[in-house]
Amino acid sequence: MKIIIVGCGKVGATLAEQLNNEHHDIMLIDKNADVINSITERIDVMGVVGNGAVYKVQMEAGIQ
């Protein structure tokens, strides 16, 4: 299943890790590039830097 998670705080990062362990296709959106880079280096997920409430950022993340 393809899942987009907006916000990579403690909850978002934990959720991404758990869903990745269940072999889901995860895309993260967060305003902080350092946070995105840190998570994508640890687990096999993709990330987009930007405001998750902005339609253009959502489209870049692959929302249909």
Predicted model as a PDB file, atoms N, CA, C, CB and O in Angstrom, pLDDT in the B-factor column:
MODEL        1                                                                  
ATOM      1  N   MET A   1       0.840  -1.163   0.000  1.00 92.00           N  
ATOM      2  CA  MET A   1       0.000   0.000   0.000  1.00 92.00           C  
ATOM      3  C   MET A   1       0.895   1.239   0.000  1.00 92.00           C  
ATOM      4  CB  MET A   1      -0.961  -0.009   1.213  1.00 92.00           C  
ATOM      5  O   MET A   1       1.918   1.260   0.683  1.00 92.00           O  
ATOM      6  N   LYS A   2       0.525   2.255  -0.748  1.00 95.00           N  
ATOM      7  CA  LYS A   2       1.253   3.521  -0.764  1.00 95.00           C  
ATOM      8  C   LYS A   2       0.658   4.441   0.293  1.00 95.00           C  
ATOM      9  CB  LYS A   2       1.201   4.186  -2.174  1.00 95.00           C  
ATOM     10  O   LYS A   2      -0.553   4.663   0.328  1.00 95.00           O  
ATOM     11  N   ILE A   3       1.530   4.980   1.162  1.00 96.00           N  
ATOM     12  CA  ILE A   3       1.087   5.812   2.275  1.00 96.00           C  
ATOM     13  C   ILE A   3       1.932   7.073   2.317  1.00 96.00           C  
ATOM     14  CB  ILE A   3       1.176   5.045   3.620  1.00 96.00           C  
ATOM     15  O   ILE A   3       3.155   7.014   2.192  1.00 96.00           O  
ATOM     16  N   ILE A   4       1.269   8.227   2.495  1.00 97.00           N  
ATOM     17  CA  ILE A   4       1.958   9.500   2.665  1.00 97.00           C  
ATOM     18  C   ILE A   4       1.753   9.942   4.104  1.00 97.00           C  
ATOM     19  CB  ILE A   4       1.437  10.582   1.655  1.00 97.00           C  
ATOM     20  O   ILE A   4       0.627   9.985   4.598  1.00 97.00           O  
ATOM     21  N   ILE A   5       2.856  10.270   4.771  1.00 97.00           N  
ATOM     22  CA  ILE A   5       2.809  10.745   6.146  1.00 97.00           C  
ATOM     23  C   ILE A   5       3.280  12.189   6.157  1.00 97.00           C  
ATOM     24  CB  ILE A   5       3.682   9.856   7.090  1.00 97.00           C  
ATOM     25  O   ILE A   5       4.381  12.498   5.701  1.00 97.00           O  
ATOM     26  N   VAL A   6       2.432  13.075   6.684  1.00 97.00           N  
ATOM     27  CA  VAL A   6       2.782  14.490   6.779  1.00 97.00           C  
ATOM     28  C   VAL A   6       3.215  14.773   8.209  1.00 97.00           C  
ATOM     29  CB  VAL A   6       1.584  15.408   6.358  1.00 97.00           C  
ATOM     30  O   VAL A   6       2.446  14.592   9.153  1.00 97.00           O  
ATOM     31  N   GLY A   7       4.449  15.215   8.351  1.00 96.00           N  
ATOM     32  CA  GLY A   7       5.004  15.509   9.668  1.00 96.00           C  
ATOM     33  C   GLY A   7       5.860  14.356  10.162  1.00 96.00           C  
ATOM     34  O   GLY A   7       5.389  13.224  10.265  1.00 96.00           O  
ATOM     35  N   CYS A   8       7.097  14.641  10.463  1.00 95.00           N  
ATOM     36  CA  CYS A   8       8.043  13.597  10.853  1.00 95.00           C  
ATOM     37  C   CYS A   8       8.565  13.816  12.265  1.00 95.00           C  
ATOM     38  CB  CYS A   8       9.206  13.545   9.875  1.00 95.00           C  
ATOM     39  O   CYS A   8       9.763  13.704  12.523  1.00 95.00           O  
ATOM     40  N   GLY A   9       7.659  14.124  13.161  1.00 95.00           N  
ATOM     41  CA  GLY A   9       8.025  14.188  14.574  1.00 95.00           C  
ATOM     42  C   GLY A   9       8.132  12.776  15.110  1.00 95.00           C  
ATOM     43  O   GLY A   9       8.341  11.833  14.346  1.00 95.00           O  
ATOM     44  N   LYS A  10       7.992  12.622  16.413  1.00 96.00           N  
ATOM     45  CA  LYS A  10       8.106  11.302  17.024  1.00 96.00           C  
ATOM     46  C   LYS A  10       7.046  10.342  16.491  1.00 96.00           C  
ATOM     47  CB  LYS A  10       7.993  11.412  18.538  1.00 96.00           C  
ATOM     48  O   LYS A  10       7.353   9.192  16.178  1.00 96.00           O  
ATOM     49  N   VAL A  11       5.804  10.806  16.387  1.00 97.00           N  
ATOM     50  CA  VAL A  11       4.718   9.945  15.919  1.00 97.00           C  
ATOM     51  C   VAL A  11       4.896   9.595  14.444  1.00 97.00           C  
ATOM     52  CB  VAL A  11       3.361  10.628  16.140  1.00 97.00           C  
ATOM     53  O   VAL A  11       4.795   8.427  14.068  1.00 97.00           O  
ATOM     54  N   GLY A  12       5.160  10.597  13.608  1.00 96.00           N  
ATOM     55  CA  GLY A  12       5.325  10.353  12.179  1.00 96.00           C  
ATOM     56  C   GLY A  12       6.495   9.437  11.870  1.00 96.00           C  
ATOM     57  O   GLY A  12       6.388   8.553  11.019  1.00 96.00           O  
ATOM     58  N   ALA A  13       7.612   9.642  12.557  1.00 96.00           N  
ATOM     59  CA  ALA A  13       8.797   8.809  12.330  1.00 96.00           C  
ATOM     60  C   ALA A  13       8.561   7.378  12.785  1.00 96.00           C  
ATOM     61  CB  ALA A  13      10.006   9.392  13.058  1.00 96.00           C  
ATOM     62  O   ALA A  13       8.953   6.435  12.098  1.00 96.00           O  
ATOM     63  N   THR A  14       7.924   7.210  13.938  1.00 96.00           N  
ATOM     64  CA  THR A  14       7.620   5.866  14.442  1.00 96.00           C  
ATOM     65  C   THR A  14       6.642   5.151  13.523  1.00 96.00           C  
ATOM     66  CB  THR A  14       7.046   5.939  15.866  1.00 96.00           C  
ATOM     67  O   THR A  14       6.809   3.968  13.226  1.00 96.00           O  
ATOM     68  N   LEU A  15       5.626   5.869  13.075  1.00 97.00           N  
ATOM     69  CA  LEU A  15       4.647   5.300  12.152  1.00 97.00           C  
ATOM     70  C   LEU A  15       5.305   4.886  10.843  1.00 97.00           C  
ATOM     71  CB  LEU A  15       3.523   6.302  11.882  1.00 97.00           C  
ATOM     72  O   LEU A  15       5.018   3.812  10.314  1.00 97.00           O  
ATOM     73  N   ALA A  16       6.177   5.725  10.323  1.00 97.00           N  
ATOM     74  CA  ALA A  16       6.892   5.411   9.076  1.00 97.00           C  
ATOM     75  C   ALA A  16       7.725   4.151   9.241  1.00 97.00           C  
ATOM     76  CB  ALA A  16       7.794   6.588   8.651  1.00 97.00           C  
ATOM     77  O   ALA A  16       7.738   3.294   8.358  1.00 97.00           O  
ATOM     78  N   GLU A  17       8.417   4.033  10.362  1.00 96.00           N  
ATOM     79  CA  GLU A  17       9.254   2.863  10.601  1.00 96.00           C  
ATOM     80  C   GLU A  17       8.420   1.589  10.702  1.00 96.00           C  
ATOM     81  CB  GLU A  17      10.071   3.052  11.873  1.00 96.00           C  
ATOM     82  O   GLU A  17       8.776   0.564  10.120  1.00 96.00           O  
ATOM     83  N   GLN A  18       7.320   1.649  11.432  1.00 97.00           N  
ATOM     84  CA  GLN A  18       6.464   0.471  11.583  1.00 97.00           C  
ATOM     85  C   GLN A  18       5.838   0.055  10.255  1.00 97.00           C  
ATOM     86  CB  GLN A  18       5.367   0.744  12.609  1.00 97.00           C  
ATOM     87  O   GLN A  18       5.816  -1.129   9.919  1.00 97.00           O  
ATOM     88  N   LEU A  19       5.333   1.023   9.506  1.00 97.00           N  
ATOM     89  CA  LEU A  19       4.714   0.697   8.217  1.00 97.00           C  
ATOM     90  C   LEU A  19       5.747   0.203   7.217  1.00 97.00           C  
ATOM     91  CB  LEU A  19       3.985   1.916   7.652  1.00 97.00           C  
ATOM     92  O   LEU A  19       5.442  -0.663   6.397  1.00 97.00           O  
ATOM     93  N   ASN A  20       6.956   0.731   7.268  1.00 97.00           N  
ATOM     94  CA  ASN A  20       8.021   0.254   6.400  1.00 97.00           C  
ATOM     95  C   ASN A  20       8.363  -1.199   6.723  1.00 97.00           C  
ATOM     96  CB  ASN A  20       9.266   1.141   6.540  1.00 97.00           C  
ATOM     97  O   ASN A  20       8.622  -1.992   5.818  1.00 97.00           O  
ATOM     98  N   ASN A  21       8.364  -1.547   7.997  1.00 96.00           N  
ATOM     99  CA  ASN A  21       8.624  -2.934   8.403  1.00 96.00           C  
ATOM    100  C   ASN A  21       7.542  -3.889   7.894  1.00 96.00           C  
ATOM    101  CB  ASN A  21       8.720  -3.027   9.927  1.00 96.00           C  
ATOM    102  O   ASN A  21       7.780  -5.088   7.746  1.00 96.00           O  
ATOM    103  N   GLU A  22       6.347  -3.341   7.629  1.00 97.00           N  
ATOM    104  CA  GLU A  22       5.253  -4.138   7.072  1.00 97.00           C  
ATOM    105  C   GLU A  22       5.265  -4.103   5.544  1.00 97.00           C  
ATOM    106  CB  GLU A  22       3.904  -3.631   7.598  1.00 97.00           C  
ATOM    107  O   GLU A  22       4.320  -4.565   4.903  1.00 97.00           O  
ATOM    108  N   HIS A  23       6.332  -3.557   4.962  1.00 96.00           N  
ATOM    109  CA  HIS A  23       6.576  -3.527   3.514  1.00 96.00           C  
ATOM    110  C   HIS A  23       5.599  -2.641   2.741  1.00 96.00           C  
ATOM    111  CB  HIS A  23       6.509  -4.925   2.967  1.00 96.00           C  
ATOM    112  O   HIS A  23       5.207  -2.966   1.620  1.00 96.00           O  
ATOM    113  N   HIS A  24       5.214  -1.528   3.346  1.00 97.00           N  
ATOM    114  CA  HIS A  24       4.403  -0.534   2.644  1.00 97.00           C  
ATOM    115  C   HIS A  24       5.331   0.464   1.964  1.00 97.00           C  
ATOM    116  CB  HIS A  24       3.426   0.191   3.622  1.00 97.00           C  
ATOM    117  O   HIS A  24       6.481   0.629   2.374  1.00 97.00           O  
ATOM    118  N   ASP A  25       4.836   1.124   0.935  1.00 96.00           N  
ATOM    119  CA  ASP A  25       5.579   2.150   0.204  1.00 96.00           C  
ATOM    120  C   ASP A  25       5.281   3.488   0.878  1.00 96.00           C  
ATOM    121  CB  ASP A  25       5.189   2.175  -1.332  1.00 96.00           C  
ATOM    122  O   ASP A  25       4.170   4.005   0.760  1.00 96.00           O  
ATOM    123  N   ILE A  26       6.261   4.052   1.582  1.00 97.00           N  
ATOM    124  CA  ILE A  26       6.050   5.235   2.411  1.00 97.00           C  
ATOM    125  C   ILE A  26       6.702   6.466   1.800  1.00 97.00           C  
ATOM    126  CB  ILE A  26       6.592   5.000   3.813  1.00 97.00           C  
ATOM    127  O   ILE A  26       7.848   6.425   1.351  1.00 97.00           O  
ATOM    128  N   MET A  27       5.944   7.567   1.792  1.00 97.00           N  
ATOM    129  CA  MET A  27       6.448   8.871   1.383  1.00 97.00           C  
ATOM    130  C   MET A  27       6.214   9.821   2.558  1.00 97.00           C  
ATOM    131  CB  MET A  27       5.743   9.387   0.059  1.00 97.00           C  
ATOM    132  O   MET A  27       5.107   9.903   3.089  1.00 97.00           O  
ATOM    133  N   LEU A  28       7.267  10.536   2.956  1.00 98.00           N  
ATOM    134  CA  LEU A  28       7.191  11.481   4.062  1.00 98.00           C  
ATOM    135  C   LEU A  28       7.204  12.907   3.537  1.00 98.00           C  
ATOM    136  CB  LEU A  28       8.350  11.263   5.044  1.00 98.00           C  
ATOM    137  O   LEU A  28       7.858  13.208   2.539  1.00 98.00           O  
ATOM    138  N   ILE A  29       6.472  13.783   4.221  1.00 98.00           N  
ATOM    139  CA  ILE A  29       6.512  15.215   3.925  1.00 98.00           C  
ATOM    140  C   ILE A  29       6.805  15.932   5.235  1.00 98.00           C  
ATOM    141  CB  ILE A  29       5.162  15.721   3.276  1.00 98.00           C  
ATOM    142  O   ILE A  29       6.144  15.687   6.244  1.00 98.00           O  
ATOM    143  N   ASP A  30       7.791  16.812   5.215  1.00 97.00           N  
ATOM    144  CA  ASP A  30       8.104  17.627   6.389  1.00 97.00           C  
ATOM    145  C   ASP A  30       8.777  18.905   5.931  1.00 97.00           C  
ATOM    146  CB  ASP A  30       9.009  16.853   7.390  1.00 97.00           C  
ATOM    147  O   ASP A  30       9.416  18.934   4.879  1.00 97.00           O  
ATOM    148  N   LYS A  31       8.638  19.959   6.713  1.00 97.00           N  
ATOM    149  CA  LYS A  31       9.251  21.247   6.383  1.00 97.00           C  
ATOM    150  C   LYS A  31      10.754  21.245   6.618  1.00 97.00           C  
ATOM    151  CB  LYS A  31       8.609  22.353   7.197  1.00 97.00           C  
ATOM    152  O   LYS A  31      11.469  22.054   6.027  1.00 97.00           O  
ATOM    153  N   ASN A  32      11.242  20.359   7.463  1.00 97.00           N  
ATOM    154  CA  ASN A  32      12.638  20.349   7.868  1.00 97.00           C  
ATOM    155  C   ASN A  32      13.429  19.323   7.053  1.00 97.00           C  
ATOM    156  CB  ASN A  32      12.758  20.050   9.369  1.00 97.00           C  
ATOM    157  O   ASN A  32      13.215  18.118   7.187  1.00 97.00           O  
ATOM    158  N   ALA A  33      14.335  19.803   6.217  1.00 97.00           N  
ATOM    159  CA  ALA A  33      15.134  18.916   5.365  1.00 97.00           C  
ATOM    160  C   ALA A  33      16.030  17.997   6.187  1.00 97.00           C  
ATOM    161  CB  ALA A  33      15.984  19.737   4.401  1.00 97.00           C  
ATOM    162  O   ALA A  33      16.256  16.851   5.800  1.00 97.00           O  
ATOM    163  N   ASP A  34      16.539  18.479   7.305  1.00 97.00           N  
ATOM    164  CA  ASP A  34      17.405  17.653   8.150  1.00 97.00           C  
ATOM    165  C   ASP A  34      16.653  16.445   8.701  1.00 97.00           C  
ATOM    166  CB  ASP A  34      17.974  18.486   9.304  1.00 97.00           C  
ATOM    167  O   ASP A  34      17.205  15.348   8.789  1.00 97.00           O  
ATOM    168  N   VAL A  35      15.410  16.650   9.065  1.00 96.00           N  
ATOM    169  CA  VAL A  35      14.588  15.555   9.592  1.00 96.00           C  
ATOM    170  C   VAL A  35      14.329  14.523   8.499  1.00 96.00           C  
ATOM    171  CB  VAL A  35      13.245  16.094  10.154  1.00 96.00           C  
ATOM    172  O   VAL A  35      14.462  13.322   8.732  1.00 96.00           O  
ATOM    173  N   ILE A  36      13.962  14.988   7.310  1.00 97.00           N  
ATOM    174  CA  ILE A  36      13.724  14.080   6.183  1.00 97.00           C  
ATOM    175  C   ILE A  36      14.980  13.276   5.885  1.00 97.00           C  
ATOM    176  CB  ILE A  36      13.280  14.866   4.929  1.00 97.00           C  
ATOM    177  O   ILE A  36      14.915  12.057   5.729  1.00 97.00           O  
ATOM    178  N   ASN A  37      16.123  13.951   5.804  1.00 97.00           N  
ATOM    179  CA  ASN A  37      17.383  13.267   5.505  1.00 97.00           C  
ATOM    180  C   ASN A  37      17.733  12.235   6.571  1.00 97.00           C  
ATOM    181  CB  ASN A  37      18.514  14.279   5.377  1.00 97.00           C  
ATOM    182  O   ASN A  37      18.180  11.135   6.246  1.00 97.00           O  
ATOM    183  N   SER A  38      17.537  12.576   7.819  1.00 96.00           N  
ATOM    184  CA  SER A  38      17.844  11.660   8.916  1.00 96.00           C  
ATOM    185  C   SER A  38      17.006  10.386   8.832  1.00 96.00           C  
ATOM    186  CB  SER A  38      17.612  12.349  10.259  1.00 96.00           C  
ATOM    187  O   SER A  38      17.527   9.284   9.000  1.00 96.00           O  
ATOM    188  N   ILE A  39      15.730  10.536   8.577  1.00 96.00           N  
ATOM    189  CA  ILE A  39      14.842   9.367   8.515  1.00 96.00           C  
ATOM    190  C   ILE A  39      15.103   8.535   7.270  1.00 96.00           C  
ATOM    191  CB  ILE A  39      13.377   9.806   8.544  1.00 96.00           C  
ATOM    192  O   ILE A  39      15.135   7.307   7.341  1.00 96.00           O  
ATOM    193  N   THR A  40      15.292   9.194   6.122  1.00 95.00           N  
ATOM    194  CA  THR A  40      15.502   8.433   4.884  1.00 95.00           C  
ATOM    195  C   THR A  40      16.837   7.704   4.879  1.00 95.00           C  
ATOM    196  CB  THR A  40      15.423   9.358   3.680  1.00 95.00           C  
ATOM    197  O   THR A  40      17.008   6.732   4.143  1.00 95.00           O  
ATOM    198  N   GLU A  41      17.784   8.159   5.690  1.00 96.00           N  
ATOM    199  CA  GLU A  41      19.060   7.442   5.810  1.00 96.00           C  
ATOM    200  C   GLU A  41      18.927   6.198   6.693  1.00 96.00           C  
ATOM    201  CB  GLU A  41      20.139   8.373   6.382  1.00 96.00           C  
ATOM    202  O   GLU A  41      19.655   5.223   6.509  1.00 96.00           O  
ATOM    203  N   ARG A  42      17.996   6.235   7.650  1.00 94.00           N  
ATOM    204  CA  ARG A  42      17.813   5.116   8.583  1.00 94.00           C  
ATOM    205  C   ARG A  42      16.907   4.020   8.042  1.00 94.00           C  
ATOM    206  CB  ARG A  42      17.250   5.623   9.879  1.00 94.00           C  
ATOM    207  O   ARG A  42      17.169   2.834   8.239  1.00 94.00           O  
ATOM    208  N   ILE A  43      15.834   4.424   7.354  1.00 95.00           N  
ATOM    209  CA  ILE A  43      14.868   3.435   6.859  1.00 95.00           C  
ATOM    210  C   ILE A  43      14.599   3.676   5.377  1.00 95.00           C  
ATOM    211  CB  ILE A  43      13.542   3.500   7.668  1.00 95.00           C  
ATOM    212  O   ILE A  43      14.892   4.746   4.845  1.00 95.00           O  
ATOM    213  N   ASP A  44      14.048   2.680   4.734  1.00 94.00           N  
ATOM    214  CA  ASP A  44      13.823   2.702   3.288  1.00 94.00           C  
ATOM    215  C   ASP A  44      12.504   3.398   2.956  1.00 94.00           C  
ATOM    216  CB  ASP A  44      13.827   1.271   2.720  1.00 94.00           C  
ATOM    217  O   ASP A  44      11.508   2.746   2.642  1.00 94.00           O  
ATOM    218  N   VAL A  45      12.512   4.736   3.030  1.00 97.00           N  
ATOM    219  CA  VAL A  45      11.348   5.543   2.683  1.00 97.00           C  
ATOM    220  C   VAL A  45      11.818   6.711   1.826  1.00 97.00           C  
ATOM    221  CB  VAL A  45      10.600   6.045   3.962  1.00 97.00           C  
ATOM    222  O   VAL A  45      13.009   7.017   1.775  1.00 97.00           O  
ATOM    223  N   MET A  46      10.875   7.358   1.156  1.00 96.00           N  
ATOM    224  CA  MET A  46      11.180   8.545   0.357  1.00 96.00           C  
ATOM    225  C   MET A  46      10.681   9.764   1.117  1.00 96.00           C  
ATOM    226  CB  MET A  46      10.528   8.462  -1.070  1.00 96.00           C  
ATOM    227  O   MET A  46       9.805   9.653   1.975  1.00 96.00           O  
ATOM    228  N   GLY A  47      11.240  10.929   0.803  1.00 97.00           N  
ATOM    229  CA  GLY A  47      10.834  12.139   1.498  1.00 97.00           C  
ATOM    230  C   GLY A  47      10.773  13.347   0.589  1.00 97.00           C  
ATOM    231  O   GLY A  47      11.510  13.453  -0.392  1.00 97.00           O  
ATOM    232  N   VAL A  48       9.869  14.262   0.940  1.00 97.00           N  
ATOM    233  CA  VAL A  48       9.717  15.533   0.242  1.00 97.00           C  
ATOM    234  C   VAL A  48       9.771  16.629   1.301  1.00 97.00           C  
ATOM    235  CB  VAL A  48       8.371  15.592  -0.591  1.00 97.00           C  
ATOM    236  O   VAL A  48       9.129  16.532   2.346  1.00 97.00           O  
ATOM    237  N   VAL A  49      10.545  17.667   1.016  1.00 97.00           N  
ATOM    238  CA  VAL A  49      10.629  18.800   1.929  1.00 97.00           C  
ATOM    239  C   VAL A  49       9.614  19.837   1.497  1.00 97.00           C  
ATOM    240  CB  VAL A  49      12.063  19.401   1.962  1.00 97.00           C  
ATOM    241  O   VAL A  49       9.608  20.267   0.344  1.00 97.00           O  
ATOM    242  N   GLY A  50       8.746  20.242   2.431  1.00 97.00           N  
ATOM    243  CA  GLY A  50       7.752  21.262   2.139  1.00 97.00           C  
ATOM    244  C   GLY A  50       6.606  21.209   3.119  1.00 97.00           C  
ATOM    245  O   GLY A  50       6.588  20.393   4.041  1.00 97.00           O  
ATOM    246  N   ASN A  51       5.652  22.087   2.907  1.00 97.00           N  
ATOM    247  CA  ASN A  51       4.459  22.165   3.737  1.00 97.00           C  
ATOM    248  C   ASN A  51       3.436  21.147   3.225  1.00 97.00           C  
ATOM    249  CB  ASN A  51       3.865  23.609   3.732  1.00 97.00           C  
ATOM    250  O   ASN A  51       2.984  21.238   2.084  1.00 97.00           O  
ATOM    251  N   GLY A  52       3.080  20.196   4.059  1.00 96.00           N  
ATOM    252  CA  GLY A  52       2.169  19.132   3.656  1.00 96.00           C  
ATOM    253  C   GLY A  52       0.752  19.591   3.362  1.00 96.00           C  
ATOM    254  O   GLY A  52      -0.035  18.822   2.811  1.00 96.00           O  
ATOM    255  N   ALA A  53       0.403  20.829   3.715  1.00 96.00           N  
ATOM    256  CA  ALA A  53      -0.924  21.365   3.435  1.00 96.00           C  
ATOM    257  C   ALA A  53      -1.008  22.009   2.050  1.00 96.00           C  
ATOM    258  CB  ALA A  53      -1.304  22.378   4.497  1.00 96.00           C  
ATOM    259  O   ALA A  53      -2.092  22.377   1.599  1.00 96.00           O  
ATOM    260  N   VAL A  54       0.131  22.142   1.382  1.00 96.00           N  
ATOM    261  CA  VAL A  54       0.181  22.786   0.068  1.00 96.00           C  
ATOM    262  C   VAL A  54      -0.002  21.723  -1.018  1.00 96.00           C  
ATOM    263  CB  VAL A  54       1.529  23.553  -0.128  1.00 96.00           C  
ATOM    264  O   VAL A  54       0.702  20.714  -1.045  1.00 96.00           O  
ATOM    265  N   TYR A  55      -0.959  21.974  -1.909  1.00 95.00           N  
ATOM    266  CA  TYR A  55      -1.307  21.006  -2.947  1.00 95.00           C  
ATOM    267  C   TYR A  55      -0.102  20.637  -3.822  1.00 95.00           C  
ATOM    268  CB  TYR A  55      -2.427  21.561  -3.819  1.00 95.00           C  
ATOM    269  O   TYR A  55       0.073  19.468  -4.165  1.00 95.00           O  
ATOM    270  N   LYS A  56       0.720  21.613  -4.180  1.00 96.00           N  
ATOM    271  CA  LYS A  56       1.887  21.350  -5.033  1.00 96.00           C  
ATOM    272  C   LYS A  56       2.851  20.371  -4.358  1.00 96.00           C  
ATOM    273  CB  LYS A  56       2.618  22.667  -5.365  1.00 96.00           C  
ATOM    274  O   LYS A  56       3.408  19.496  -5.020  1.00 96.00           O  
ATOM    275  N   VAL A  57       3.046  20.513  -3.065  1.00 96.00           N  
ATOM    276  CA  VAL A  57       3.914  19.602  -2.316  1.00 96.00           C  
ATOM    277  C   VAL A  57       3.290  18.205  -2.268  1.00 96.00           C  
ATOM    278  CB  VAL A  57       4.159  20.137  -0.878  1.00 96.00           C  
ATOM    279  O   VAL A  57       3.993  17.204  -2.405  1.00 96.00           O  
ATOM    280  N   GLN A  58       1.984  18.141  -2.075  1.00 95.00           N  
ATOM    281  CA  GLN A  58       1.282  16.862  -2.078  1.00 95.00           C  
ATOM    282  C   GLN A  58       1.424  16.167  -3.428  1.00 95.00           C  
ATOM    283  CB  GLN A  58      -0.200  17.064  -1.740  1.00 95.00           C  
ATOM    284  O   GLN A  58       1.634  14.955  -3.483  1.00 95.00           O  
ATOM    285  N   MET A  59       1.313  16.918  -4.505  1.00 95.00           N  
ATOM    286  CA  MET A  59       1.477  16.343  -5.847  1.00 95.00           C  
ATOM    287  C   MET A  59       2.902  15.821  -6.038  1.00 95.00           C  
ATOM    288  CB  MET A  59       1.144  17.394  -6.933  1.00 95.00           C  
ATOM    289  O   MET A  59       3.100  14.763  -6.635  1.00 95.00           O  
ATOM    290  N   GLU A  60       3.882  16.550  -5.540  1.00 94.00           N  
ATOM    291  CA  GLU A  60       5.275  16.105  -5.635  1.00 94.00           C  
ATOM    292  C   GLU A  60       5.473  14.802  -4.869  1.00 94.00           C  
ATOM    293  CB  GLU A  60       6.231  17.190  -5.095  1.00 94.00           C  
ATOM    294  O   GLU A  60       6.301  13.971  -5.243  1.00 94.00           O  
ATOM    295  N   ALA A  61       4.704  14.630  -3.792  1.00 94.00           N  
ATOM    296  CA  ALA A  61       4.797  13.421  -2.983  1.00 94.00           C  
ATOM    297  C   ALA A  61       4.056  12.239  -3.624  1.00 94.00           C  
ATOM    298  CB  ALA A  61       4.241  13.688  -1.591  1.00 94.00           C  
ATOM    299  O   ALA A  61       4.209  11.095  -3.196  1.00 94.00           O  
ATOM    300  N   GLY A  62       3.262  12.528  -4.643  1.00 92.00           N  
ATOM    301  CA  GLY A  62       2.587  11.448  -5.353  1.00 92.00           C  
ATOM    302  C   GLY A  62       1.136  11.247  -5.015  1.00 92.00           C  
ATOM    303  O   GLY A  62       0.572  10.199  -5.329  1.00 92.00           O  
ATOM    304  N   ILE A  63       0.514  12.221  -4.383  1.00 90.00           N  
ATOM    305  CA  ILE A  63      -0.912  12.075  -4.080  1.00 90.00           C  
ATOM    306  C   ILE A  63      -1.691  12.131  -5.398  1.00 90.00           C  
ATOM    307  CB  ILE A  63      -1.404  13.195  -3.083  1.00 90.00           C  
ATOM    308  O   ILE A  63      -1.353  12.904  -6.294  1.00 90.00           O  
ATOM    309  N   GLN A  64      -2.691  11.338  -5.501  1.00 81.00           N  
ATOM    310  CA  GLN A  64      -3.487  11.301  -6.738  1.00 81.00           C  
ATOM    311  C   GLN A  64      -4.897  11.754  -6.454  1.00 81.00           C  
ATOM    312  CB  GLN A  64      -3.497   9.887  -7.354  1.00 81.00           C  
ATOM    313  O   GLN A  64      -5.727  11.795  -7.363  1.00 81.00           O  
TER     314      GLN A  64                                                      
ENDMDL                                                                          
END                                                                             
